Amino acid sequence: MLRLTLPSALLLLACMPAAAATDFPAVPREQPSLHALADAPSQVELRMTITRLVGFGTRHTLSDTKSDTRGIGAARRWVKSRFEAIAKDCGGCIEVVTPSQMFSGKRAPRPTEVMDVVAIKRGSTDPERVIVITGHLDSRVSDVMNTTSDAPGANDDASGVAALIEAARLLSKYDNRATLVFAALSGEEQGLYGGKVLADYAVAHGWKVEAELNNDIVGNSHGQNGVIDNTTVRVFSEGTKTNESQAQADYRRYHGGEVDSPSRNLARYIDRLAGQYLPDLDVRMIYRTDRFGRGGDQVPFLQAGYPAVRVSEAHENYTRQHQDLRKEGGIDYGDTIDGIDFRYLARVTALNAITMASLSRAPAPPTQVETKGALATDTTVSWRKVPGAAGYRVHWRDTTAPQWQYARAVGDVDQAVLTDVVIDDWFFGVSAVSADGYESPVVFPGFAGSFERSPAPMAESSAK
């Protein structure tokens, strides 16, 4: 009898076709529409949006809300009108809402209404499943409480708002099976309030948020350290779920999952799409929730139990962030539009649009993923089927590998046995694939990797 070494067996499994009874793609297909999106973002549109937003002088959360030409109120109304124009062009395919809440705190000493401007494009077949892109509309200068001085906020974060508006314009012309949400948030600089407004709105409306892509500071390619890099973008993702219980944390520490939250596997998904459709833009996965000691509007989504990542430029220039407009020591300080690299911003916008389109056309990630194989030489992976899936792929990787290394198409089934793959030595996951070849993110077993918001019951540890 022929005996294969482990590397040979893994190679054979990775290359095996789908089970004979299936007719779905053994590997995700190349999608011409995603290639088209790669070149679709318009630098002209991006420049127009940032120019208009900078033109409102300041967009501080506590600034004027009545003026038609200056302050956060005027900026919000302009973004709303832009979404409404996109909706008109697509025959009313987009609904615009403006959820708000009152907040007060250290950076908002008087009760202040924080309002988000949100465009919703309902999914054609799976509208309860939601893919979100956000950027924050508000801006600031050196003193976070200065509500009157000019705060252009060209890169922080008119760049993110421009990217999401352009994504809305492009994706309004494409079919999406899941719902797409494009949200310009307020209150970020005062305490991540806008992110909380939208996360609370999602919970209240029963959204099954599969991904939240927070774009914050995405338009500059010239770092303060002199590095010029227009081919790299950072994607930050948490390693373990923000909302896990103590019992879930104890189970995860013993069995693994420290680097396999749904947010982390969302980051891997984005990285893979960039490699496939944007060869001139490298995703650098950062194993942190955000930059060191800093935060963004993805955090309230994580706190609500939703998968979320932060997208940011590769090399920041801090002389252009949170600065009064001035010239000092030969350096021009301030977040002005001349600091934007519009070609780079267009590539980051393309990455977001491709990710949203791919996620919205793929099936939902599998649920109730489990592995078994203690005291055995084979590993059994099981899951619950999801609507819209024609089949599934089982993935595994070395426990120290950053990306999934091996995959096997297993057909329209709810479990698979990996022969001679010992459960002790690998991490496992499952993805769902549609009949036309769109693939979901990979789901790691148990609560640690589940994309579902509600905590799953914890299995009792079988460790001896």
C-alpha positions in Angstrom: 0.0 0.0 0.0 1.3 3.4 -0.9 2.1 5.6 2.1 2.4 9.4 1.7 4.6 11.6 3.8 2.7 14.4 5.5 3.8 17.1 3.1 2.8 14.9 0.2 -0.6 14.2 1.7 -1.2 17.9 2.3 -0.3 18.7 -1.2 -2.6 16.0 -2.5 -5.5 17.2 -0.4 -5.0 20.8 -1.3 -5.1 20.0 -5.0 -8.1 17.6 -4.8 -11.2 18.5 -6.8 -14.6 18.9 -5.2 -16.6 15.8 -4.3 -18.1 14.1 -7.4 -21.6 15.1 -6.5 -20.9 18.8 -6.5 -20.9 21.3 -9.4 -19.5 24.3 -7.6 -16.0 25.7 -8.3 -13.1 23.9 -6.5 -11.4 27.3 -6.1 -12.9 30.8 -6.2 -13.3 32.1 -9.7 -11.7 35.1 -11.2 -14.5 37.7 -11.4 -14.4 40.1 -14.3 -16.6 42.6 -12.5 -14.0 42.8 -9.6 -11.2 43.4 -12.1 -13.4 46.2 -13.6 -13.8 47.8 -10.1 -10.1 47.8 -9.7 -9.8 50.6 -12.3 -13.1 52.3 -11.7 -12.5 54.9 -8.9 -12.2 58.4 -10.3 -9.5 60.7 -9.0 -11.7 63.6 -10.3 -14.6 62.5 -8.1 -12.3 62.0 -5.0 -10.8 65.5 -5.5 -14.2 67.1 -5.8 -15.5 65.5 -2.6 -12.4 66.5 -0.6 -12.4 70.0 -2.1 -16.0 70.5 -1.0 -15.5 69.2 2.5 -12.3 71.3 3.0 -14.4 74.3 1.8 -16.6 74.2 4.9 -13.8 75.6 6.9 -14.2 73.5 10.0 -16.2 70.3 10.5 -15.6 70.2 14.2 -18.4 68.2 15.9 -19.3 71.1 18.1 -19.1 73.7 15.3 -22.0 75.6 13.6 -24.9 73.4 12.5 -27.1 76.2 11.0 -24.9 77.8 8.4 -25.1 76.7 4.8 -21.5 77.3 4.1 -19.5 76.6 7.3 -19.4 73.9 10.0 -20.5 70.3 10.6 -24.1 71.0 9.7 -23.4 72.3 6.2 -21.0 69.4 5.6 -23.6 66.8 6.7 -26.2 68.3 4.5 -23.9 68.3 1.5 -23.0 64.6 2.0 -26.7 63.8 2.3 -27.3 65.6 -1.0 -24.5 63.7 -2.6 -26.0 60.4 -1.6 -29.4 61.5 -2.8 -27.9 62.4 -6.2 -26.4 58.9 -6.4 -29.7 57.4 -5.5 -31.5 59.4 -8.2 -29.0 58.2 -10.8 -29.6 54.5 -9.9 -33.4 54.8 -9.9 -33.8 55.0 -6.1 -31.6 52.0 -5.3 -30.3 53.8 -2.2 -32.1 55.0 0.9 -30.5 57.8 3.0 -31.0 58.0 6.8 -29.5 60.3 9.4 -29.4 58.5 12.8 -28.3 60.6 15.7 -27.9 60.6 19.5 -27.1 63.3 22.1 -23.7 63.0 23.9 -21.8 64.8 26.5 -18.4 64.0 27.9 -14.9 65.3 28.4 -14.6 66.5 24.8 -18.3 67.5 24.6 -19.0 69.5 27.8 -22.5 70.4 26.7 -25.1 68.0 25.3 -24.4 67.8 21.6 -26.3 66.0 18.8 -24.0 63.7 16.9 -25.5 62.8 13.5 -24.3 60.3 10.9 -25.3 60.4 7.2 -25.9 56.9 6.0 -26.7 55.5 2.5 -28.2 52.0 2.4 -28.4 49.8 -0.7 -30.5 46.8 0.1 -29.4 43.3 -0.8 -31.3 41.6 -3.6 -31.5 38.1 -2.0 -29.9 38.4 1.5 -30.9 41.9 2.8 -30.4 41.2 6.5 -26.7 40.5 6.0 -24.9 43.9 6.0 -21.5 45.1 4.7 -20.5 48.6 6.1 -17.9 51.1 5.1 -17.3 54.2 7.3 -15.2 57.3 7.4 -15.6 60.3 9.8 -16.8 63.6 8.7 -15.6 65.7 11.6 -12.2 67.5 11.8 -10.1 69.3 14.4 -7.0 71.3 15.0 -4.3 71.2 17.8 -6.8 72.0 20.5 -9.6 69.4 20.3 -12.0 71.9 21.9 -11.3 74.6 19.3 -14.6 74.8 17.4 -14.0 77.9 15.2 -10.5 77.8 13.7 -10.1 76.4 10.2 -9.7 72.6 10.4 -9.5 71.4 6.7 -9.3 67.7 7.7 -8.4 66.8 4.1 -6.8 63.5 5.0 -8.2 63.0 8.5 -10.8 62.1 7.4 -12.2 63.7 4.3 -10.1 61.1 2.5 -12.2 58.3 4.1 -15.5 60.0 3.4 -14.4 60.6 -0.2 -13.6 56.9 -0.5 -17.0 55.7 0.8 -18.9 58.2 -1.4 -17.0 57.0 -4.5 -17.6 53.4 -3.4 -21.3 54.2 -3.2 -21.3 55.8 -6.6 -19.6 52.8 -8.2 -21.5 50.0 -6.4 -24.8 51.6 -7.0 -24.4 50.2 -10.5 -23.7 46.6 -9.4 -25.9 43.9 -8.0 -25.4 43.1 -4.4 -27.0 40.1 -2.7 -26.2 41.4 0.8 -27.0 44.9 1.9 -24.3 47.6 1.5 -24.0 50.6 3.9 -22.0 53.7 3.3 -21.7 55.9 6.3 -20.2 59.3 7.0 -19.8 59.5 10.7 -19.5 62.5 13.1 -18.1 62.8 16.6 -15.0 60.7 16.1 -12.5 63.2 17.4 -14.7 63.9 20.5 -14.9 60.3 21.5 -15.8 57.8 18.7 -19.5 58.9 19.1 -20.5 58.5 15.5 -19.3 54.9 15.4 -21.5 54.2 18.5 -24.5 55.9 16.8 -24.2 53.6 13.8 -23.4 50.5 15.8 -26.4 51.1 18.0 -28.6 51.7 14.9 -27.3 48.3 13.5 -28.3 46.5 16.7 -31.7 48.2 16.9 -32.5 47.3 13.3 -31.3 43.7 13.5 -28.5 44.0 11.0 -26.2 41.0 10.7 -23.1 43.0 10.1 -20.5 40.7 8.5 -17.9 43.4 8.0 -17.2 47.0 8.9 -14.4 48.7 7.0 -13.4 51.9 8.8 -11.4 54.1 6.5 -9.5 56.7 8.5 -6.5 58.6 7.1 -6.2 56.9 3.7 -5.0 59.6 1.3 -1.4 60.4 2.0 1.6 58.5 0.5 4.4 60.7 2.0 5.4 59.7 5.5 6.8 62.2 8.1 10.0 60.1 8.1 10.6 60.8 4.4 9.3 57.5 3.1 7.2 57.7 -0.1 5.0 54.6 -0.4 2.0 54.6 -2.7 1.7 50.8 -3.0 1.0 49.7 0.6 -2.0 50.1 2.8 -2.4 48.9 6.4 -5.4 46.9 7.7 -5.6 46.7 11.5 -7.6 43.9 13.1 -8.2 42.6 16.6 -6.9 39.2 17.4 -9.5 38.2 20.0 -13.1 39.3 20.2 -13.7 42.5 22.3 -16.9 41.0 23.8 -15.8 37.5 24.7 -16.8 36.3 28.2 -14.3 35.0 30.7 -15.4 31.4 30.0 -14.9 31.9 26.3 -11.5 33.5 26.9 -10.5 30.5 29.0 -11.5 28.1 26.3 -9.8 30.1 23.6 -6.5 30.3 25.5 -6.4 26.6 25.8 -7.5 25.6 22.3 -6.3 28.5 20.2 -8.0 31.4 18.4 -5.8 34.3 19.6 -5.2 35.3 16.0 -8.5 34.1 14.4 -11.3 36.5 15.3 -13.7 37.2 12.5 -12.0 40.6 12.2 -8.6 39.0 11.7 -10.0 36.6 9.0 -11.7 39.6 7.4 -8.3 41.2 7.1 -6.9 38.0 5.5 -9.8 38.1 3.1 -9.0 41.7 2.1 -5.3 40.8 1.7 -6.2 37.9 -0.6 -8.4 40.1 -2.8 -5.7 42.7 -3.1 -3.3 40.1 -4.3 -5.8 38.8 -6.8 -7.2 42.1 -8.2 -4.8 44.9 -7.2 -1.2 43.7 -7.9 0.1 47.3 -7.3 -1.4 47.6 -3.8 -0.1 45.5 -1.0 -2.2 45.0 2.1 0.0 45.0 5.2 -2.0 43.2 8.0 -1.3 44.7 11.4 -2.1 42.5 14.3 -3.6 45.3 16.4 -7.1 46.8 16.8 -5.7 50.2 15.9 -2.5 52.2 15.9 -0.6 52.1 19.3 -2.5 54.0 21.9 -5.0 55.4 19.4 -8.5 54.5 18.2 -11.1 54.8 15.5 -14.8 54.2 14.7 -14.4 50.5 14.2 -14.1 50.1 18.0 -17.8 50.7 18.8 -18.6 48.0 16.2 -16.2 45.6 17.9 -17.8 46.4 21.3 -21.2 45.6 19.8 -19.9 42.2 18.7 -19.5 42.9 15.0 -16.4 42.1 12.8 -14.5 45.3 12.0 -11.2 46.5 10.7 -9.4 49.8 10.3 -7.9 50.8 6.9 -5.1 53.4 7.0 -2.3 54.6 4.9 1.1 53.0 5.3 3.1 56.0 6.5 1.5 58.8 8.4 2.7 62.4 8.5 1.9 63.8 12.0 2.6 67.4 11.0 -0.6 67.1 8.9 -2.8 65.6 11.7 -4.6 67.5 14.5 -2.6 70.7 13.8 -3.3 74.4 13.7 -2.6 75.8 10.2 0.9 77.4 10.5 4.4 77.5 9.2 7.0 76.7 11.9 10.7 75.8 11.5 10.3 75.7 7.7 7.5 73.1 8.0 3.9 73.7 6.9 1.6 72.3 9.5 -2.1 71.4 8.9 -4.2 68.9 7.1 -4.6 70.6 3.7 -5.6 69.1 0.4 -2.0 69.4 -1.1 -1.2 66.5 1.2 -3.4 64.1 -0.7 -2.1 61.6 -3.3 -5.2 61.1 -5.3 -3.9 58.1 -7.3 -3.1 56.4 -4.0 -6.5 57.2 -2.6 -8.1 55.8 -5.8 -6.3 52.5 -5.2 -7.4 52.3 -1.6 -11.0 53.1 -2.7 -10.8 50.3 -5.2 -9.7 47.9 -2.5 -12.8 48.8 -0.5 -15.1 48.6 -3.4 -13.8 45.2 -4.4 -14.1 43.9 -0.9 -17.6 45.1 -0.4 -18.7 43.7 -3.8 -17.1 40.3 -3.2 -18.5 40.0 0.3 -22.0 41.0 -0.8 -22.1 38.4 -3.6 -20.6 35.5 -1.6 -22.7 33.4 0.8 -22.6 34.2 4.5 -19.8 32.7 6.4 -20.6 29.2 7.7 -21.9 28.9 11.3 -21.3 26.5 14.2 -17.9 25.5 12.9 -16.4 22.7 15.0 -13.3 20.5 14.9 -12.8 17.0 16.4 -9.8 14.7 16.4 -8.3 14.4 19.9 -6.3 11.1 20.2 -6.7 10.5 16.4 -4.7 10.9 13.3 -7.5 12.4 11.3 -9.4 15.7 11.8 -13.1 16.1 11.4 -14.4 19.6 10.6 -18.1 20.3 10.7 -20.4 23.3 10.2 -24.0 24.4 9.6 -24.8 25.2 6.0 -25.8 28.7 5.0 -28.2 30.0 2.3 -26.7 30.7 -1.1 -23.8 28.3 -0.7 -23.2 25.7 -3.5 -20.4 24.2 -1.5 -17.7 24.7 1.0 -13.9 24.7 1.4 -12.0 23.5 4.4 -8.9 25.4 5.2 -5.9 24.7 7.4 -2.5 26.2 8.2 0.4 25.9 10.4 -0.2 27.4 13.8 2.4 30.1 13.2 1.4 30.9 9.6 -0.2 34.4 9.0 -2.4 33.2 6.1 -4.3 30.0 5.3 -2.0 27.6 3.5 -4.1 24.7 2.3 -7.7 24.3 1.2 -9.9 21.4 0.1 -13.2 21.8 -1.8 -15.6 19.4 -0.2 -18.9 20.0 -2.0 -22.4 20.7 -0.6 -21.9 18.9 2.7 -21.7 19.8 6.4 -18.5 18.0 7.4 -15.2 16.7 6.1 -12.5 14.4 7.3 -8.9 15.4 6.7 -7.0 12.1 6.7 -3.6 12.1 8.3 -3.9 15.7 9.3 -3.5 15.7 13.1 -5.7 18.3 14.9 -2.9 19.1 17.4 -0.6 20.6 14.7 -2.8 22.9 12.6 -5.5 25.6 12.8 -8.7 24.9 10.7 -11.5 26.9 9.2 -14.3 26.7 6.7 -15.6 29.1 3.9 -18.7 29.0 1.8 -18.7 29.3 -2.0 -21.5 30.4 -4.3 -22.4 28.7 -7.6 -20.7 31.6 -9.5 -17.5 31.3 -7.5 -17.6 34.0 -4.8 -16.2 32.9 -1.5 -16.9 34.0 2.1 -14.2 34.7 4.6 -12.8 31.7 6.4 -14.5 30.9 9.8 -12.3 29.6 12.7 -14.1 27.1 15.0 -16.1 28.1 18.0 -17.0 31.5 19.4 -13.5 32.8 18.9 -14.0 32.8 15.1 -17.7 33.0 14.6 -19.0 35.9 12.5 -22.4 35.7 14.3 -23.0 38.5 16.8 -24.7 36.5 19.5 -22.4 34.6 21.7 -22.5 30.8 21.1 -22.8 28.3 23.9 -19.4 27.1 25.0 -18.5 23.4 24.7 -16.9 21.9 27.8 -13.1 21.4 27.4 -12.1 17.8 26.8 -8.4 18.4 27.8 -7.0 16.0 30.3 
